[in-house]
Every structure is written in structure tokens, then in C-alpha cells.
Amino acid sequence: MRVVRGSLSDVEDDRRITRELVERTERTGERTIRVWTPPRQVAFGRRDATSDGYQRARRIASTSGYEPIDRSVGGSAVAYTGSTIAFAVCVPTDHDRCSIEHRYQDATERLLDAFESIGAAVARGEPPESFCPGDYSLQADGKVAGIAQRVKRQSALVGGCIIALKTDERSISRVLEPVYDALEIPFAATSVGSLERAGGPADTDTISRAIEQTFIDDSDSDPVFVHVEDVLHEEDDSM
């Protein structure tokens, strides 16, 4: 498994990394994981773009200090504060256990194991009127994680967001409340939780390493660690 570490301050550069992870898995069949803190942004889902209030929602995000971006999966808007954690796992789809449902279940189990290992009491599900509602969410006095998936011909990208710190709960609620109002999607500010409130550490690095470790199988005795800047340079060299 290839393990990509590090964060970038530029939103577009950060998104290029995810595209490169997918393209590399398509080319090589190598599994890759990245767990990091994306730059400050509100990521809108494809369904958001069909809303009459979509452009107003983007303006609200921008004036609140969050760069509005569009992501290629379904669901509704997700806010990253700069300390919100994201994870992305790219896997080839040419093996026996490659169903969408299996990948969702596997990611859910691994996240639960990671959160338990750092002392956070987290369960499946989500509270009513939470951000980006979906079937694969985790909660602890509020939603703390959501999982999404994108499948291509030879690979699948499983990823999501994790709210690590208590200080992010209010920040996320404050930007998403008017954004969801513009999109005419129910949202309760009290539905946002965090791993820290659930008993986890107030340390995004510790949480990130725990998540990362649960996705490295026992068979991967020698995972290859790569810094995110090196991935950017690899991409530039290939152009």
C-alpha cells in the first residue's frame, strides 16, 4: 500500500492529489491511502448544483471565508475548516470482494476500530437533519463522520470527512446553517459532533495516524510512505 502524508494550503493543488491517487491506482493496481486536513472549503455535491439556491449557497460559503468547490460524488455540502480530517482510499476493483456495499462496510468497520483505539465512543448512524445525510455515517452526540464512494472502471475511491475537534463543531454549524438554508435542505446546527467530544484526543495528527493504520492490512509489512509534495512533483514531471 502507498501511504501519502501531508497537507497543502491550495485547494486546487489539494484536489489534484486526489485525482492523481485515482489515476495511479488505475494504472498500477496499487492501493493508496491519504489521511489529511484539507484547506478551508465548502465542498458541494452534485445534487446541490441542481438547487435554485445553489449560487447563493456558494456566495455564502465564500463570504464566510470558505472556498466553494464542487465534488464529483452525490450528497450535500460538507465544510472543512482547516482542521477537519479527510480520508481517501483508492483500491483496484479487479478482485473478488469488490462490491460497493463491501467497500462501504469495510471502511465503516475500519473507522470504528480507529476511533475506538484513540478512546472515542462512536456508533453507526447520524442524528436527524445532519449535514450530508447518508446511510454510511458515524455519530457521537452528533455526526462525526460521513463516507462516500466513487467507482471508475478499474478503481474505486472510498473517502469521507471526520470532525476531530470540538472547536470545529461551532465553525461548521455556523457556515452550513445558511448554506443549507439556501439549498432548502433541513439542517440542525446541534447535529454536528466531534471525536474530541466523544472522548478522543484534541490532536488531528494522532487521529489521522490511527485512521491510516487501520487501512494498512497486516499483509502490507512494508507500506511505502510518500509526502504529498512529492506526488505533486511526480504529476508535474509526467506532463
WONORKA-V627774 format. One record per backbone hydrogen bond with DSSP energy under -0.5 kcal/mol. CO is the residue of the C=O (numbers start at 1). NH is the residue of the N-H. If there is no record, write none. Layout:
{{CO,NH} {CO,NH}}
This chain:
{{1,3} {1,224} {2,4} {2,33} {3,5} {3,226} {4,35} {5,228} {10,14} {11,15} {12,16} {13,17} {14,18} {15,19} {16,20} {17,21} {18,22} {19,23} {20,24} {21,25} {22,26} {23,27} {24,28} {25,29} {31,2} {32,90} {33,4} {34,88} {36,38} {36,86} {40,67} {41,80} {42,44} {42,69} {43,78} {44,71} {45,48} {45,49} {47,50} {48,51} {51,54} {53,57} {54,58} {55,59} {56,60} {57,61} {58,62} {59,63} {60,64} {61,66} {62,65} {67,42} {69,44} {73,46} {75,47} {75,48} {78,43} {80,41} {85,162} {86,36} {87,160} {88,34} {89,91} {89,158} {90,32} {91,156} {96,98} {99,103} {100,104} {101,105} {102,106} {103,107} {104,108} {105,109} {106,110} {107,111} {108,112} {109,113} {110,114} {111,115} {112,116} {113,117} {114,118} {115,118} {115,120} {116,119} {119,121} {120,122} {123,139} {127,130} {129,188} {130,133} {135,137} {136,147} {137,125} {138,144} {138,145} {139,123} {140,194} {142,140} {143,193} {144,163} {145,138} {146,161} {148,159} {150,157} {154,93} {155,152} {156,91} {156,158} {157,150} {157,159} {158,89} {159,148} {160,87} {161,146} {162,85} {162,164} {163,195} {164,196} {165,168} {165,169} {166,169} {166,170} {167,171} {168,172} {169,173} {170,174} {171,175} {172,176} {173,177} {174,178} {175,179} {176,180} {177,181} {178,182} {179,183} {180,184} {180,185} {181,184} {187,189} {188,191} {189,192} {191,143} {191,193} {194,198} {195,200} {196,199} {198,121} {201,203} {203,207} {204,208} {205,209} {206,210} {207,211} {208,212} {209,213} {210,214} {211,215} {212,215} {213,216} {215,217} {217,220} {219,221} {220,223} {223,225} {224,3} {226,5} {227,230} {227,231} {228,232} {229,233} {230,234} {231,235} {232,236} {233,237} {234,238} {235,239} {236,239}}
